[in-house]
């Protein structure tokens, strides 16, 4: 498989890219925080799982296929925040707001539903910081230089996630949420994530984590 960074360099456009040392440092930091995070929060994860299981009368974990590094499909684990549905859910979160449980609204507000993704970080499917893991049909359809961001493991948080932390409400407020997502939000996320790749630093990763926790 060709390196997406090479695709971006085509057309004589040169960019700063993450070095092997950057990748090593990023992965080492991910492992350290994931291990410490799971050691400290596993009781909280268990309580959240139990509450979600009782309210939804199903497994309190929600496991979904998402697009990972190099376009590989991964299974992402979160605390369940919606009631079960027999129909296929929309890839737009704003279309599913009515299905959010009472506990789910709290979990989402305080990012508690994201905690199980530390398992994904631990096994190497995800990073603490990076592009959000999207459902198939978006990141896996990127072409040309935009595929640069597939060089990165998807992240629990990141600059695009922070900018669009109120994405559900934003989409719910426009007349055509799908058009606005596909033509405005998604291209902007791609641009932000490419910039993140080109200007990576561990210090910025730590800043994004604190912004998320305090946000």
Secondary structure by P-SEA (a helix, b strand, c coil): cccaaaaaaccccccccccaaaaaaaaaaaaaaaaaaaaccaaaaaaaaaaaaaaaccccbbbbbbbcccbbbbbbbccccccccccccccccccccccccaaaaaaaaaccccccaaaaaaacccccccccccccccccccccccccccccccccccaaaaaacaaaaaaaacccaaaaaaccaaaaaaaaaaaaaacccaaaaaaaaaaaaac
